[in-house]
Amino acid sequence: MLVNNFLGGRYDDRELEEYTKALWNSAPITLPKLHGKGDYKA
C-alpha cells in the first residue's frame, strides 16, 4: 500500500492509491510550482 501522508488523510486511501498508480504508469508530466524544500522526496 502506498503512503500518501502529504494529503493529510483527506482522501480515500484506495482511491488515491489507484490515482497514484495511474500517474506512475502514465507519461511523464510536468507539475508547476513544485520548487519548495518539501515538494520533492527521493
CHARMM internal coordinates of N, CA and C (Angstrom, degrees):
IC EDIT
DIST 1 N 1 CA 1.4650
DIST 1 CA 1 C 1.5228
ANGL 1 N 1 CA 1 C 110.06
DIST 1 C 2 N 1.2936
ANGL 1 CA 1 C 2 N 114.96
DIHE 1 N 1 CA 1 C 2 N 139.83
DIST 2 N 2 CA 1.4578
ANGL 1 C 2 N 2 CA 119.71
DIHE 1 CA 1 C 2 N 2 CA -179.11
DIST 2 CA 2 C 1.5192
ANGL 2 N 2 CA 2 C 110.97
DIHE 1 C 2 N 2 CA 2 C -80.71
DIST 2 C 3 N 1.3165
ANGL 2 CA 2 C 3 N 116.19
DIHE 2 N 2 CA 2 C 3 N 148.38
DIST 3 N 3 CA 1.4600
ANGL 2 C 3 N 3 CA 121.08
DIHE 2 CA 2 C 3 N 3 CA 177.95
DIST 3 CA 3 C 1.5204
ANGL 3 N 3 CA 3 C 108.77
DIHE 2 C 3 N 3 CA 3 C -101.02
DIST 3 C 4 N 1.3103
ANGL 3 CA 3 C 4 N 115.93
DIHE 3 N 3 CA 3 C 4 N 119.65
DIST 4 N 4 CA 1.4581
ANGL 3 C 4 N 4 CA 120.46
DIHE 3 CA 3 C 4 N 4 CA -176.08
DIST 4 CA 4 C 1.5212
ANGL 4 N 4 CA 4 C 110.44
DIHE 3 C 4 N 4 CA 4 C -123.66
DIST 4 C 5 N 1.3113
ANGL 4 CA 4 C 5 N 116.30
DIHE 4 N 4 CA 4 C 5 N 55.54
DIST 5 N 5 CA 1.4585
ANGL 4 C 5 N 5 CA 121.15
DIHE 4 CA 4 C 5 N 5 CA -176.04
DIST 5 CA 5 C 1.5168
ANGL 5 N 5 CA 5 C 113.20
DIHE 4 C 5 N 5 CA 5 C -69.76
DIST 5 C 6 N 1.3322
ANGL 5 CA 5 C 6 N 116.55
DIHE 5 N 5 CA 5 C 6 N -19.58
DIST 6 N 6 CA 1.4604
ANGL 5 C 6 N 6 CA 119.99
DIHE 5 CA 5 C 6 N 6 CA -175.02
DIST 6 CA 6 C 1.5226
ANGL 6 N 6 CA 6 C 112.81
DIHE 5 C 6 N 6 CA 6 C -67.75
DIST 6 C 7 N 1.3247
ANGL 6 CA 6 C 7 N 116.85
DIHE 6 N 6 CA 6 C 7 N -14.44
DIST 7 N 7 CA 1.4620
ANGL 6 C 7 N 7 CA 119.84
DIHE 6 CA 6 C 7 N 7 CA 179.42
DIST 7 CA 7 C 1.5241
ANGL 7 N 7 CA 7 C 112.04
DIHE 6 C 7 N 7 CA 7 C -95.68
DIST 7 C 8 N 1.2935
ANGL 7 CA 7 C 8 N 117.03
DIHE 7 N 7 CA 7 C 8 N 1.41
DIST 8 N 8 CA 1.4532
ANGL 7 C 8 N 8 CA 120.49
DIHE 7 CA 7 C 8 N 8 CA 175.88
DIST 8 CA 8 C 1.5150
ANGL 8 N 8 CA 8 C 114.10
DIHE 7 C 8 N 8 CA 8 C 69.19
DIST 8 C 9 N 1.3327
ANGL 8 CA 8 C 9 N 117.73
DIHE 8 N 8 CA 8 C 9 N 20.28
DIST 9 N 9 CA 1.4507
ANGL 8 C 9 N 9 CA 121.14
DIHE 8 CA 8 C 9 N 9 CA 176.38
DIST 9 CA 9 C 1.5161
ANGL 9 N 9 CA 9 C 114.35
DIHE 8 C 9 N 9 CA 9 C 70.10
DIST 9 C 10 N 1.3364
ANGL 9 CA 9 C 10 N 116.78
DIHE 9 N 9 CA 9 C 10 N 22.32
DIST 10 N 10 CA 1.4605
ANGL 9 C 10 N 10 CA 119.29
DIHE 9 CA 9 C 10 N 10 CA -178.52
DIST 10 CA 10 C 1.5232
ANGL 10 N 10 CA 10 C 112.41
DIHE 9 C 10 N 10 CA 10 C -83.91
DIST 10 C 11 N 1.3184
ANGL 10 CA 10 C 11 N 116.53
DIHE 10 N 10 CA 10 C 11 N -8.97
DIST 11 N 11 CA 1.4568
ANGL 10 C 11 N 11 CA 120.10
DIHE 10 CA 10 C 11 N 11 CA -177.34
DIST 11 CA 11 C 1.5186
ANGL 11 N 11 CA 11 C 110.16
DIHE 10 C 11 N 11 CA 11 C -120.41
DIST 11 C 12 N 1.3148
ANGL 11 CA 11 C 12 N 115.68
DIHE 11 N 11 CA 11 C 12 N 154.88
DIST 12 N 12 CA 1.4543
ANGL 11 C 12 N 12 CA 120.73
DIHE 11 CA 11 C 12 N 12 CA 178.05
DIST 12 CA 12 C 1.5244
ANGL 12 N 12 CA 12 C 109.85
DIHE 11 C 12 N 12 CA 12 C -65.90
DIST 12 C 13 N 1.3273
ANGL 12 CA 12 C 13 N 117.07
DIHE 12 N 12 CA 12 C 13 N 128.26
DIST 13 N 13 CA 1.4584
ANGL 12 C 13 N 13 CA 121.23
DIHE 12 CA 12 C 13 N 13 CA -175.58
DIST 13 CA 13 C 1.5248
ANGL 13 N 13 CA 13 C 112.45
DIHE 12 C 13 N 13 CA 13 C -58.69
DIST 13 C 14 N 1.3138
ANGL 13 CA 13 C 14 N 117.02
DIHE 13 N 13 CA 13 C 14 N -41.98
DIST 14 N 14 CA 1.4541
ANGL 13 C 14 N 14 CA 120.24
DIHE 13 CA 13 C 14 N 14 CA -177.41
DIST 14 CA 14 C 1.5223
ANGL 14 N 14 CA 14 C 110.43
DIHE 13 C 14 N 14 CA 14 C -65.66
DIST 14 C 15 N 1.3264
ANGL 14 CA 14 C 15 N 115.70
DIHE 14 N 14 CA 14 C 15 N -45.59
DIST 15 N 15 CA 1.4606
ANGL 14 C 15 N 15 CA 120.42
DIHE 14 CA 14 C 15 N 15 CA 179.10
DIST 15 CA 15 C 1.5246
ANGL 15 N 15 CA 15 C 110.50
DIHE 14 C 15 N 15 CA 15 C -62.06
DIST 15 C 16 N 1.3307
ANGL 15 CA 15 C 16 N 115.97
DIHE 15 N 15 CA 15 C 16 N -43.41
DIST 16 N 16 CA 1.4577
ANGL 15 C 16 N 16 CA 120.77
DIHE 15 CA 15 C 16 N 16 CA -178.63
DIST 16 CA 16 C 1.5244
ANGL 16 N 16 CA 16 C 110.85
DIHE 15 C 16 N 16 CA 16 C -67.63
DIST 16 C 17 N 1.3283
ANGL 16 CA 16 C 17 N 116.84
DIHE 16 N 16 CA 16 C 17 N -35.96
DIST 17 N 17 CA 1.4628
ANGL 16 C 17 N 17 CA 120.29
DIHE 16 CA 16 C 17 N 17 CA 178.17
DIST 17 CA 17 C 1.5225
ANGL 17 N 17 CA 17 C 110.50
DIHE 16 C 17 N 17 CA 17 C -63.60
DIST 17 C 18 N 1.3206
ANGL 17 CA 17 C 18 N 116.79
DIHE 17 N 17 CA 17 C 18 N -42.99
DIST 18 N 18 CA 1.4641
ANGL 17 C 18 N 18 CA 120.53
DIHE 17 CA 17 C 18 N 18 CA 177.40
DIST 18 CA 18 C 1.5213
ANGL 18 N 18 CA 18 C 110.69
DIHE 17 C 18 N 18 CA 18 C -62.11
DIST 18 C 19 N 1.3257
ANGL 18 CA 18 C 19 N 115.82
DIHE 18 N 18 CA 18 C 19 N -41.60
DIST 19 N 19 CA 1.4628
ANGL 18 C 19 N 19 CA 120.92
DIHE 18 CA 18 C 19 N 19 CA 179.89
DIST 19 CA 19 C 1.5235
ANGL 19 N 19 CA 19 C 110.68
DIHE 18 C 19 N 19 CA 19 C -64.77
DIST 19 C 20 N 1.3357
ANGL 19 CA 19 C 20 N 116.28
DIHE 19 N 19 CA 19 C 20 N -41.77
DIST 20 N 20 CA 1.4589
ANGL 19 C 20 N 20 CA 120.97
DIHE 19 CA 19 C 20 N 20 CA 179.85
DIST 20 CA 20 C 1.5183
ANGL 20 N 20 CA 20 C 110.83
DIHE 19 C 20 N 20 CA 20 C -64.89
DIST 20 C 21 N 1.3369
ANGL 20 CA 20 C 21 N 116.87
DIHE 20 N 20 CA 20 C 21 N -41.87
DIST 21 N 21 CA 1.4623
ANGL 20 C 21 N 21 CA 120.44
DIHE 20 CA 20 C 21 N 21 CA 177.37
DIST 21 CA 21 C 1.5195
ANGL 21 N 21 CA 21 C 110.45
DIHE 20 C 21 N 21 CA 21 C -62.09
DIST 21 C 22 N 1.3215
ANGL 21 CA 21 C 22 N 116.36
DIHE 21 N 21 CA 21 C 22 N -39.71
DIST 22 N 22 CA 1.4606
ANGL 21 C 22 N 22 CA 120.66
DIHE 21 CA 21 C 22 N 22 CA 178.83
DIST 22 CA 22 C 1.5246
ANGL 22 N 22 CA 22 C 110.55
DIHE 21 C 22 N 22 CA 22 C -62.38
DIST 22 C 23 N 1.3322
ANGL 22 CA 22 C 23 N 115.75
DIHE 22 N 22 CA 22 C 23 N -39.42
DIST 23 N 23 CA 1.4693
ANGL 22 C 23 N 23 CA 119.33
DIHE 22 CA 22 C 23 N 23 CA 177.97
DIST 23 CA 23 C 1.5242
ANGL 23 N 23 CA 23 C 111.01
DIHE 22 C 23 N 23 CA 23 C -65.74
DIST 23 C 24 N 1.3314
ANGL 23 CA 23 C 24 N 116.94
DIHE 23 N 23 CA 23 C 24 N -43.78
DIST 24 N 24 CA 1.4616
ANGL 23 C 24 N 24 CA 120.83
DIHE 23 CA 23 C 24 N 24 CA -179.80
DIST 24 CA 24 C 1.5220
ANGL 24 N 24 CA 24 C 110.83
DIHE 23 C 24 N 24 CA 24 C -63.75
DIST 24 C 25 N 1.3246
ANGL 24 CA 24 C 25 N 117.70
DIHE 24 N 24 CA 24 C 25 N -33.58
DIST 25 N 25 CA 1.4584
ANGL 24 C 25 N 25 CA 121.62
DIHE 24 CA 24 C 25 N 25 CA -176.93
DIST 25 CA 25 C 1.5188
ANGL 25 N 25 CA 25 C 112.89
DIHE 24 C 25 N 25 CA 25 C -86.79
DIST 25 C 26 N 1.3285
ANGL 25 CA 25 C 26 N 117.04
DIHE 25 N 25 CA 25 C 26 N -9.93
DIST 26 N 26 CA 1.4585
ANGL 25 C 26 N 26 CA 120.44
DIHE 25 CA 25 C 26 N 26 CA -179.16
DIST 26 CA 26 C 1.5207
ANGL 26 N 26 CA 26 C 110.20
DIHE 25 C 26 N 26 CA 26 C -87.12
DIST 26 C 27 N 1.3177
ANGL 26 CA 26 C 27 N 115.52
DIHE 26 N 26 CA 26 C 27 N 172.90
DIST 27 N 27 CA 1.4621
ANGL 26 C 27 N 27 CA 120.42
DIHE 26 CA 26 C 27 N 27 CA 176.77
DIST 27 CA 27 C 1.5250
ANGL 27 N 27 CA 27 C 109.50
DIHE 26 C 27 N 27 CA 27 C -65.16
DIST 27 C 28 N 1.3256
ANGL 27 CA 27 C 28 N 116.76
DIHE 27 N 27 CA 27 C 28 N 153.33
DIST 28 N 28 CA 1.4711
ANGL 27 C 28 N 28 CA 120.10
DIHE 27 CA 27 C 28 N 28 CA 179.16
DIST 28 CA 28 C 1.5223
ANGL 28 N 28 CA 28 C 111.46
DIHE 27 C 28 N 28 CA 28 C -56.11
DIST 28 C 29 N 1.3179
ANGL 28 CA 28 C 29 N 116.17
DIHE 28 N 28 CA 28 C 29 N 135.06
DIST 29 N 29 CA 1.4573
ANGL 28 C 29 N 29 CA 120.46
DIHE 28 CA 28 C 29 N 29 CA 179.79
DIST 29 CA 29 C 1.5163
ANGL 29 N 29 CA 29 C 109.73
DIHE 28 C 29 N 29 CA 29 C -122.36
DIST 29 C 30 N 1.3097
ANGL 29 CA 29 C 30 N 116.09
DIHE 29 N 29 CA 29 C 30 N 157.98
DIST 30 N 30 CA 1.4570
ANGL 29 C 30 N 30 CA 120.82
DIHE 29 CA 29 C 30 N 30 CA 179.04
DIST 30 CA 30 C 1.5147
ANGL 30 N 30 CA 30 C 109.32
DIHE 29 C 30 N 30 CA 30 C -107.60
DIST 30 C 31 N 1.3257
ANGL 30 CA 30 C 31 N 116.23
DIHE 30 N 30 CA 30 C 31 N 122.37
DIST 31 N 31 CA 1.4517
ANGL 30 C 31 N 31 CA 120.58
DIHE 30 CA 30 C 31 N 31 CA 178.01
DIST 31 CA 31 C 1.5229
ANGL 31 N 31 CA 31 C 109.36
DIHE 30 C 31 N 31 CA 31 C -103.28
DIST 31 C 32 N 1.3185
ANGL 31 CA 31 C 32 N 117.70
DIHE 31 N 31 CA 31 C 32 N 127.17
DIST 32 N 32 CA 1.4625
ANGL 31 C 32 N 32 CA 121.20
DIHE 31 CA 31 C 32 N 32 CA -178.73
DIST 32 CA 32 C 1.5258
ANGL 32 N 32 CA 32 C 112.36
DIHE 31 C 32 N 32 CA 32 C -74.69
DIST 32 C 33 N 1.3075
ANGL 32 CA 32 C 33 N 115.52
DIHE 32 N 32 CA 32 C 33 N 155.82
DIST 33 N 33 CA 1.4670
ANGL 32 C 33 N 33 CA 122.81
DIHE 32 CA 32 C 33 N 33 CA 172.61
DIST 33 CA 33 C 1.5224
ANGL 33 N 33 CA 33 C 113.30
DIHE 32 C 33 N 33 CA 33 C 59.17
DIST 33 C 34 N 1.3265
ANGL 33 CA 33 C 34 N 116.58
DIHE 33 N 33 CA 33 C 34 N 42.73
DIST 34 N 34 CA 1.4634
ANGL 33 C 34 N 34 CA 119.35
DIHE 33 CA 33 C 34 N 34 CA 175.37
DIST 34 CA 34 C 1.5239
ANGL 34 N 34 CA 34 C 108.86
DIHE 33 C 34 N 34 CA 34 C -117.70
DIST 34 C 35 N 1.3222
ANGL 34 CA 34 C 35 N 115.97
DIHE 34 N 34 CA 34 C 35 N 60.58
DIST 35 N 35 CA 1.4549
ANGL 34 C 35 N 35 CA 119.72
DIHE 34 CA 34 C 35 N 35 CA -176.13
DIST 35 CA 35 C 1.5237
ANGL 35 N 35 CA 35 C 112.00
DIHE 34 C 35 N 35 CA 35 C -120.41
DIST 35 C 36 N 1.3302
ANGL 35 CA 35 C 36 N 116.57
DIHE 35 N 35 CA 35 C 36 N 10.99
DIST 36 N 36 CA 1.4609
ANGL 35 C 36 N 36 CA 119.81
DIHE 35 CA 35 C 36 N 36 CA 178.72
DIST 36 CA 36 C 1.5194
ANGL 36 N 36 CA 36 C 111.27
DIHE 35 C 36 N 36 CA 36 C -80.42
DIST 36 C 37 N 1.3155
ANGL 36 CA 36 C 37 N 117.11
DIHE 36 N 36 CA 36 C 37 N 169.66
DIST 37 N 37 CA 1.4614
ANGL 36 C 37 N 37 CA 121.68
DIHE 36 CA 36 C 37 N 37 CA -178.07
DIST 37 CA 37 C 1.5245
ANGL 37 N 37 CA 37 C 112.20
DIHE 36 C 37 N 37 CA 37 C -61.60
DIST 37 C 38 N 1.3186
ANGL 37 CA 37 C 38 N 116.72
DIHE 37 N 37 CA 37 C 38 N -41.93
DIST 38 N 38 CA 1.4637
ANGL 37 C 38 N 38 CA 120.20
DIHE 37 CA 37 C 38 N 38 CA -173.98
DIST 38 CA 38 C 1.5180
ANGL 38 N 38 CA 38 C 114.01
DIHE 37 C 38 N 38 CA 38 C -92.50
DIST 38 C 39 N 1.3266
ANGL 38 CA 38 C 39 N 117.46
DIHE 38 N 38 CA 38 C 39 N 7.60
DIST 39 N 39 CA 1.4604
ANGL 38 C 39 N 39 CA 119.32
DIHE 38 CA 38 C 39 N 39 CA -175.89
DIST 39 CA 39 C 1.5262
ANGL 39 N 39 CA 39 C 112.86
DIHE 38 C 39 N 39 CA 39 C -80.31
DIST 39 C 40 N 1.3320
ANGL 39 CA 39 C 40 N 116.16
DIHE 39 N 39 CA 39 C 40 N -26.19
DIST 40 N 40 CA 1.4599
ANGL 39 C 40 N 40 CA 119.26
DIHE 39 CA 39 C 40 N 40 CA -178.62
DIST 40 CA 40 C 1.5190
ANGL 40 N 40 CA 40 C 109.92
DIHE 39 C 40 N 40 CA 40 C -115.75
DIST 40 C 41 N 1.3411
ANGL 40 CA 40 C 41 N 115.20
DIHE 40 N 40 CA 40 C 41 N 136.01
DIST 41 N 41 CA 1.4566
ANGL 40 C 41 N 41 CA 120.12
DIHE 40 CA 40 C 41 N 41 CA 175.60
DIST 41 CA 41 C 1.5183
ANGL 41 N 41 CA 41 C 108.03
DIHE 40 C 41 N 41 CA 41 C -131.81
DIST 41 C 42 N 1.3252
ANGL 41 CA 41 C 42 N 116.59
DIHE 41 N 41 CA 41 C 42 N 117.58
DIST 42 N 42 CA 1.4578
ANGL 41 C 42 N 42 CA 120.27
DIHE 41 CA 41 C 42 N 42 CA -177.65
DIST 42 CA 42 C 1.5249
ANGL 42 N 42 CA 42 C 110.35
DIHE 41 C 42 N 42 CA 42 C -77.23
END
COOR INIT
IC SEED 1 N 1 CA 1 C
IC BUILD
